[in-house]
Amino acid sequence: MARVAHSRDIRATNGSKPDVSPELADLAERMRSTVTPVVGYLELISQGTGGVSAERYLEWITTIERRLDAMRETSDQIAVICDALRDGVNDRGGPGSTPRAPEALGD
């Protein structure tokens, strides 16, 4: 998988958990703002809106392709964050260092 070269280094230092909250909020907003037009244009194209020229449809498809490229970049950045978080868990080492679901009460 390709890694985004311009993404800031979010690796944890001294065994601490990386602070990815601000970056996650930014990535979530970018993903939402990228997906919305893609879905909108796909809906317009699938409805076969009368009176729209083939040229206009091609413009919409070009926009969809550009947005999909932006989504791929954002997805790559999310993968970088996952790697940093995984490394943070692995750096703790030893049994029980991998997060587990909480046990049910009363067991």
C-alpha positions in Angstrom: 0.0 0.0 0.0 1.3 3.5 -0.9 2.2 5.8 2.0 1.6 9.5 1.9 4.9 11.3 1.9 3.6 14.6 3.1 1.8 13.2 6.1 3.3 14.4 9.4 5.1 11.9 11.5 2.6 10.7 14.2 4.8 8.0 15.7 4.8 8.0 19.5 8.0 8.7 21.4 9.1 7.2 24.6 6.5 4.5 24.4 3.6 6.9 24.7 0.4 6.7 22.7 0.5 8.9 19.6 -1.9 11.9 19.6 -3.9 11.4 16.5 -7.2 13.0 17.6 -6.8 16.3 15.7 -5.6 14.5 12.6 -8.5 12.0 12.8 -11.0 14.8 13.0 -9.5 16.4 9.9 -9.5 13.2 8.0 -13.1 12.4 8.9 -14.2 15.8 7.7 -12.2 15.5 4.5 -13.6 12.0 3.8 -17.2 13.3 4.3 -16.7 16.3 2.1 -15.2 14.1 -0.6 -17.8 11.4 -0.6 -20.9 13.7 -0.7 -20.3 15.1 -4.2 -19.4 11.7 -5.5 -22.7 10.2 -4.3 -24.6 13.3 -5.6 -23.1 13.1 -9.1 -23.7 9.3 -9.2 -27.3 9.9 -8.3 -27.7 12.5 -11.0 -26.1 10.3 -13.6 -28.2 7.2 -12.6 -31.4 9.2 -12.7 -30.7 10.1 -16.3 -31.7 13.7 -15.8 -33.3 14.8 -19.0 -31.8 17.6 -21.0 -28.3 17.1 -19.7 -25.7 16.8 -22.4 -23.2 14.0 -22.7 -20.5 16.7 -22.2 -22.0 17.6 -18.8 -22.1 13.9 -17.8 -18.4 13.6 -18.7 -17.6 16.6 -16.5 -19.4 15.0 -13.6 -17.5 11.7 -14.2 -14.2 13.6 -14.2 -15.2 15.3 -10.9 -16.0 11.9 -9.5 -12.6 10.5 -10.5 -10.8 13.5 -8.9 -12.8 13.0 -5.7 -12.0 9.3 -5.7 -8.3 10.1 -6.0 -8.6 12.4 -3.0 -10.4 9.6 -1.1 -7.5 7.3 -1.9 -5.1 9.8 -0.4 -7.2 10.2 2.7 -7.5 6.4 3.0 -3.7 6.1 2.8 -3.4 8.7 5.6 -5.8 6.7 7.7 -3.6 3.6 7.1 -0.5 5.6 8.3 -2.4 6.4 11.6 -3.4 2.7 12.0 0.3 1.8 11.6 1.3 4.3 14.2 -1.4 3.1 16.6 -0.4 -0.6 16.0 3.3 0.3 16.6 2.2 2.0 19.9 0.5 -1.2 21.0 3.3 -3.4 19.9 5.9 -1.2 21.6 4.3 -1.9 24.9 5.1 -5.6 24.4 4.3 -8.6 26.4 1.1 -10.5 27.1 -2.0 -8.4 27.2 -0.5 -5.5 25.2 -3.1 -6.0 22.5 -6.4 -4.2 23.3 -9.2 -6.6 24.1 -13.0 -6.2 24.5 -14.0 -5.6 28.1 -15.2 -8.6 29.9 -18.9 -8.9 30.7 -19.9 -7.8 34.2 -20.9 -10.6 36.6 -18.7 -13.3 34.9 
